[in-house]
């Protein structure tokens, strides 16, 4: 069973903090939307990214208006289950 969530994770594959979230998502079979933030192009310091996290770091989780940017807090939120306890 894959739990469907409308959550976007902004990450970069070289970030160990991003990788730990990806591993958790795989283990929990979460279907998340993944957006790669390109450090080489400076995307992490661009205005859209800074609006999600003023520090310009990854990973970031966006679920509607709800945002988190600490990897352990994101992992805890994802492990708690889908919004409203819904599963598919």
N, C-alpha and C positions, 0 to 999 in steps of 0.2 A: 504494500500500500504506500502510495506517495502522498504526503500531506501537501496540499496546495496552499500557498501563501502569497499575498500580494506585497512582498517585501523585496526591495532592491538593495543589494550589497555593492558598494563601490569599493574596489580592491585593486591591488597590483600583485601579480604572481610572485614578485621577488620579496614581498613583505611576509615575514614569518607570522605576523599577527593576522594577515589576510588568509594565509594558508590554514591556520588553525580553525578559522570559521568555515572554510571550504571542507575540511575534513569532517567537522561536526555535521555539516549539511549532508554530506555523503552518508555518514553513519546513521543519521536520523531520516534519511530519504526525503529531504526537504526539496521542494521545487521552488527555487528562488530565482530572481532575476539578477544577473551578474553584470556589472559595468566595470571595465578595466580603466583605471586612471593612469594615463601615460606620464610617468615622471620625466622621461627624456624630453617631451614636448612642453613640460611645465604646466600641464593640465591641473595638477594638484594645487597650484597657486592661482588659478583662474577664478574669476568671480563666481561662476556657478558652483564650483567645488567649495569655495570659501563660504558660500551661503549655507552649505550643508554642514560644514565644520570650519570654524574660524581659524583653526590651526593648520588646515590644509593637509591633514594626514589621512591615511587609510589604515584600517577599514572604516567604512561608515555604513550604517544601516538606515534606510528610509522606509517607513511604513506610513504612507499618507503624510500627515503633519508630524508624526512621531519620528524622532531622529536619535541615534546613539552613535558614538564613535570610539568607545573603548572596546577592544576585542573581547575581553572577558565579560563585560556587560552585555554585549551583543550575543555571545554564546549562551549566557544565562537566559536571555529573552527568547532565543530560538528553542532552547531545550524545554522551556516552560510550555511550549505547544502553540498551536495556531490561534489566531485571534478568535474570541468567542467560543473556543473549544471545538471549532468546526474541523472535521476531517473529511477527506475524500478518498 
